[in-house]
Every structure is written in C-alpha cells, then in structure tokens.
Amino acid sequence: MANGTNLLGNPSSSQSAIIVPNPKNSNLYYIFTVGANEYNNSGDLIRVTDGLNCYTVDMRLNGGLGDVVSGSKVDLSIGQNPQWTEKVTSVKGAECNTFWVISLVNNTFVSYKIDATTGLINSPIISPVNYNSNDRRGYLKVSPDGKKLASATQGNQGNLLLYSFDDTNGKVANDGQMLISNIPQDGQPYGVEFSPRSSRLYCATNTNISNNNFINKLWQFDIENPNIASSKFLVKSKSGYRGALQLAPNGKIYATVPPNYSNGTRFLDAINLPDELGINCSYQENAMDLGSGRAMQGLPPFIASIILPGEITDGITTQNFNKTIAKRCLGENYTLTPINISGTSVYNWTFNGIPIGDASSSSLTLNNLSFSDAGIYILEVVNIDLCGFRIVYKGEVKLEVYTPPTITKPTNILQCDDNNDGLFAFDLHRLKDAEILGTQSPTVFEVVYFKNQPDADTGTNPILNLYTNLSVYSTDTLIARIQNIQNPICYETESFTVQVFESPNPPATISNLALCDSNLTGTDKDGIEKFNLKSKETEILNGQSAAKFTITYFRDAALTSQITNLASFQNTSANLQPIYVKIVNNSNPACVVTKSFNLEVFTLPVINSTFTFKQCDEDGLADGFTDFNLNEANAYLTLGDNTLTVTYHLGLSDANSGGNSITASPFSNATQTTVFARIKNTNGCFRVATVNLLVSSTSFDENYLKIANACD
C-alpha cells in the first residue's frame, strides 16, 4: 500500500500491531500499533516508543487494492507515549457489532471501542490496577469469550497476571491473579494465549541458563479450576529462546521457539488440543515446516473471537474431533455434526478436497463405512450471528477405518487343581488367546480379559496378570474382548467360565493287596486266590470323598481290560499280579490319576502235619500222665525252618483262628492227649498240625510177675 510504510509499530515490539475490522463496513479496517524503545549497541536509549496509535485502511482505495487513509493516524497514548508497553490485543464486544482494543501503560489498562456507527471511538476506558508493568516486553491476550485478560511481563522482575475483563464496557477488573512470579524456577513470561473455549491459559517463558544458552518452558493453567494458580502444569521444557503463542483458525495454538535472539526457527511447534488438560493437550514439536522462512520471537496476532474453530462431534461421545483422528470400524454408520453454533449458518463439507453433503444440513452421515471412506473431512461453517456479524468456523477431521474382529463363544476352562487348595492362577492369554483369535492375525487383533461386561464394553480395569478364582473351587464368569490393536473401539466380547476342580490325590505308593494261598480257589499251592478289590478304595481315595470320585480297575497298564467283578476277582498270574486303577473326578473327567498296586498270594509254610510226641512217665507216678515241653516238637513240625513261629491250641478252631493259645511248657497230657500246632510264616500264612501226646510207663506193679520158659 502506498501509505502503508513507516507506521509507528516496531520490529522489536512484542506485538507491534493488530488489525480490527469495522463491524458494519467491510471496506474499512483499523491498524493499531504499539512501538518499542530503541537502543544502541551500548545499550543506551536512543529513541522512545511512540506508544499506541491507530490507522484506517479503506479497501476501496488504490483501485480496490486498499490503502491507508492519508492523515488517519490517531495517537491513543493518552499523553504517556514514552511509558507505553509493547502490548495490544482485541476482542469482539458483548454488544452487537462492537470490538474492544486493549493496551497497557504502567499500571493502567486502556480500552477503545469500535462500533458500527462511529468506527473508532476516541474515548479511552481507563482501568488502573495494582501491578505496575516495569518491563514493556511481553504479550497481552484476551480470551475468546471476552471474560479474561492475561498479561505477561518479561524480565527478572516479570510475572504473569490474569484479570477479569468486561466485554460490555471495556473495563479490566483490579483482581489480578499472580500465576507466575518465581522467575528463577518458572522463567520470564513472554508469550500468552487462551484455548478456543477459553478454558485453558498457556504461557511461554524463557530462562538464560548461561551465555546464549536458553530454556523455553510452556505452562498450562486451568481457568475452570477454582484455584487457577495451583493448576499450573509444565507442558514442555526445551532448549530455545523466548517466543510467542498464537491461536489459529484451525483451533491449534502455535508456538515459535527460536534458538536465540538473532536467529529464527524453521519450525513452529503446536498445541493440537489446547482445551484438553495436562499432557492430553497434545504438544507437538516441529508441527509446521516454514520451509525457507524463519520465525523469530513473534507471531502475527488475530482476533480469536472471530476466527473460532468449529467443534465437531460424532454423537457417540462428547469429544471434539476437530483437528483429531476419528478411528471407526468397517461397516458401521457414522455421523459428524458441528456443535455450539448459533444463528444462521451455511455448512460446506469437503472430503479430500471434493465438496460433499448438503449445505443446508449441518450433519454429514456416512453409512456402512468402507475403507474408501477414510480421508480428510473439512467443514467450513459461514455463520451470521444474532448481531448479523459474519463469523467463519472451520473444522477438520481425519477419518480412519479399521477392520472389526469376529468372535465365537470360547469354551469354558475346567481346571484340575494342582495342589487341591481350591484356588488356581489362570494364565488366560496362554489358555484362550489362540482359540479366540482363530485365524485372525495376532499382529492386527489382541484379546483382553475382564471380570464383568461393563468393564469389557468400556475397556477399563482389564485383567493384567494371572487371574485367581474368587473362592475355593468357585465357578467364575469372565469376559473376553477381542479388539483391533490400532483401533480398540472395533471389538467383540463373549463370556466364558473358569472352574477349579479337586484332583485325585492317591498315596504315592498303594500297598499290595495280599492273601495267603488256600484251597478255596484251586489248591493251596497254586498261588491263585479271589480278591475283593473294593477293599482298597479307602486307601486309594486317601481321605477324599467317595461321592466325588470314581475308581475303575484294569488288568493292563493301557487301561483297556477293565475288571468288573471287583468283589471276587481271581488273579490270573500266580503269586504276584499288578492291578491298574484310574481315579476320576465325577464333575470333570479330565481330572484323572492312574496308579497301580499288586495282588500277591503268599505261600503256606511247609510242615509235618502230624506228630506223635512220646514221653516216658517219669513224674514218679505210674499213672500214664506226665508233663510235656511242646516246644520240643517245633523243629520236627517246621522241618527245621527257624523263620516259622509255632503256637499250640486245644481245639482245631482255635488253631485256625490263632486264639486261646496254650502254654507250651509244661503241658500235661492229663489235660488233653491231642493238641493242635498253628505254624505261621512271616507273611502271616499258616498251617495246622496235629500233635498226639503218648506216655510210656517206666515201672511195674509190685504184684505183677511173669514167668518166662525156654528150652536149653
């Protein structure tokens, strides 16, 4: 523009200038400038700032290219030009078709109103505050909703102050909240900016660590927090000099972080989601490449309240999807809708740069999503607000479409307890992942487990480690969720149960079932007997309940030849035969243990079955009765086998039962002339021998005389 040079801003001024449109006349604009003091290389002041000034631009001049109206400069510095700061900002007023321009000198905020009738009203609104700005550098910003004003003051005595602003009368309240004052810790405040919804405040500070070695820090404050100062959050700390922050029409806040005073940066960083708290604000370094351009300490200012980003939701969540990636699933129906826009609007949607949708409809519905629907959706809403003011909202959503998984109901886990404490630690991933995935790739899909359906549907409180059943031998219902790894909202769920069962616990060694050979089955020398196998159950169960387990018996280790006549099983291998048992939990046949024991037939002792024990009557009475030492018959009866034990009994039944044994010595035949010897081997097997007691006389009756005749 012919008259657009030598305006009274300054390249060194923090904010230098801002352009404000005439609310009613689209041909007129106002340029507000703030200067800066100028110093020589020695640091001496050589020219003071020109303060706050205003110029009018008429786009009808210069053949429609526009020009600064000659003689339109207005000095708005209220006679305090040399003290004026480098701060200027603007916001749309609460009244229709009005703007406010706000600047600062010393401890006084000065506001000017622009309306549709007069344009610039050269009558300042003066708002003195307690704090005096002792350093002219640093940014001043007003929130998009026109309710808050943030002032950053550079320097070792600098600070960040937050004030209330009245967008009806242009007054700044003297209620400044000190948000940053610890300069050594937090750095010197410089750039400031509010988020699109005016819910968060950001401040960029810098600290000179050493000569030409700077640290740039970005702080976030929660304006909605009752104690705003306490909400201070360090978003980023990086090497770099001081720099500005600026909200852009796309809803992002851009940051310039030059390496030092003299050199600029090729890249701008970005706060992608500035209304989100803490780390969720999504700070991105090197978000915008300026190519051959370089950004120094400042960024061009905009009036945030007239370039608001559009908020787009999908009706599924309350999330604002503007400048985000919407990840959806193949085959679903999906709708994008702008929100929080009042007044008359025209909606222009484009998909990958191609216009789509109906300009009269705010929503864009995509039915039966396919992979071809993935791409960039841009919405531009041209809005005429209730004051008749034209505002453009812009929003952008990147849509990604992912394959959803399929799931079939998993089989239940029936787990045999390994130590019979009723509890088991299940490795669900090892046990079920492969079954649930089926032929689906584990690099595309993953399986997550939950204790209940609500958690599974929201993806919260997953089972991260081994799962132990809730109580002893309990049956627990769990939920398996298979989901797309890159987009977990593409998921399916199914339930299954885990149940712990008692395992058979027989003794390590089952004792032999033994019988002595007898002639009840065959002969008493053939090693064959009939056994009652059920007599082993108590030992086999080893304290476990017979109602819970079934025991089956087999002739072979392969468990193919089952024994059915358990109470009278005749061994088929003489003397020693193994028997195989299978113990099964009745509720879970998988809980099974096999063991074996032997049937053993013991041989009977080899004896002399009858013996006549002769003894002389030497007790002095020739009555045919005398005392015997029955043990003297043992060697004969046992055939000299010292391993056999012998007891004597008066009756055969006692000898067979082993009861009522008699004293072997002395024993008089006057008691009984026949006794029975029970001869038993070390296995407890016995035979019975009959012992006849015979007494011979050793003297004659005195009247007894016998004559013997013989031929010579």
Stockholm file with secondary structure:
# STOCKHOLM 1.0

chainA/1-712         MANGTNLLGNPSSSQSAIIVPNPKNSNLYYIFTVGANEYNNSGDLIRVTDGLNCYTVDMRLNGGLGDVVSGSKVDLSIGQNPQWTEKVTSVKGAECNTFWVISLVNNTFVSYKIDATTGLINSPIISPVNYNSNDRRGYLKVSPDGKKLASATQGNQGNLLLYSFDDTNGKVANDGQMLISNIPQDGQPYGVEFSPRSSRLYCATNTNISNNNFINKLWQFDIENPNIASSKFLVKSKSGYRGALQLAPNGKIYATVPPNYSNGTRFLDAINLPDELGINCSYQENAMDLGSGRAMQGLPPFIASIILPGEITDGITTQNFNKTIAKRCLGENYTLTPINISGTSVYNWTFNGIPIGDASSSSLTLNNLSFSDAGIYILEVVNIDLCGFRIVYKGEVKLEVYTPPTITKPTNILQCDDNNDGLFAFDLHRLKDAEILGTQSPTVFEVVYFKNQPDADTGTNPILNLYTNLSVYSTDTLIARIQNIQNPICYETESFTVQVFESPNPPATISNLALCDSNLTGTDKDGIEKFNLKSKETEILNGQSAAKFTITYFRDAALTSQITNLASFQNTSANLQPIYVKIVNNSNPACVVTKSFNLEVFTLPVINSTFTFKQCDEDGLADGFTDFNLNEANAYLTLGDNTLTVTYHLGLSDANSGGNSITASPFSNATQTTVFARIKNTNGCFRVATVNLLVSSTSFDENYLKIANACD
#=GR chainA/1-712 SS CTTCSSCSCCTTSSSCEEEEECSSCTTEEEEEEECCCEECTTSCEEECCCCEEEEEEETTTGGGTCEECTTCCEECSTTCGGGEEEEEEEEECSSTTEEEEEEEETTEEEEEEEETTTEEEEEEEEEECSCCCCSCCSCEEECTTSSEEEEEECSTTCEEEEEEBCTTTCCBCSCCEEEECCHHHHCEEEEEEECTTSCEEEEEEEEEEETTEEEEEEEEEETTSSSGGGGCEEEEEEECCCCCEEECTTSCEEECCCSSSSCCBSEEEEESSTTSCGGGGCEEEEEEECTTCCBCSCCCCCCGGGSCBCEEECSSSSCCCTTEEEEEETTCCEEEEEESCCSEEEEEEEETTEEESCTTCSCEEECSCCGGGCEEEEEEEEEECTTSCEEEEEEEEEEEEECCCCCCCCCCEEEECSSSSSCCEECHHHHHHHHHHTTSCTTTEEEEEESSHHHHHHTCSCCCSCEECSSTTCEEEEEEEEEESSCTTSEEEEEEEEEEECCCCCCSSCCCEEEECCTTSSCTTSCCCEECGGGGHHHHHTTSCTTTEEEEEESSTTSCSEECCGGGEECSSSSEEEEEEEEEETTEEEEEEEEEEEEEEECCCCCCSEEEEEEECCSSCCSSCCEECGGGGHHHHTTTCTTCEEEEESSHHHHHHTCSBCCCSSEETTTCSEEEEEEECTTSCEEEEEEEEEEECCSCCTTCCCCCCCCC
#=GC SS_cons         CTTCSSCSCCTTSSSCEEEEECSSCTTEEEEEEECCCEECTTSCEEECCCCEEEEEEETTTGGGTCEECTTCCEECSTTCGGGEEEEEEEEECSSTTEEEEEEEETTEEEEEEEETTTEEEEEEEEEECSCCCCSCCSCEEECTTSSEEEEEECSTTCEEEEEEBCTTTCCBCSCCEEEECCHHHHCEEEEEEECTTSCEEEEEEEEEEETTEEEEEEEEEETTSSSGGGGCEEEEEEECCCCCEEECTTSCEEECCCSSSSCCBSEEEEESSTTSCGGGGCEEEEEEECTTCCBCSCCCCCCGGGSCBCEEECSSSSCCCTTEEEEEETTCCEEEEEESCCSEEEEEEEETTEEESCTTCSCEEECSCCGGGCEEEEEEEEEECTTSCEEEEEEEEEEEEECCCCCCCCCCEEEECSSSSSCCEECHHHHHHHHHHTTSCTTTEEEEEESSHHHHHHTCSCCCSCEECSSTTCEEEEEEEEEESSCTTSEEEEEEEEEEECCCCCCSSCCCEEEECCTTSSCTTSCCCEECGGGGHHHHHTTSCTTTEEEEEESSTTSCSEECCGGGEECSSSSEEEEEEEEEETTEEEEEEEEEEEEEEECCCCCCSEEEEEEECCSSCCSSCCEECGGGGHHHHTTTCTTCEEEEESSHHHHHHTCSBCCCSSEETTTCSEEEEEEECTTSCEEEEEEEEEEECCSCCTTCCCCCCCCC
//
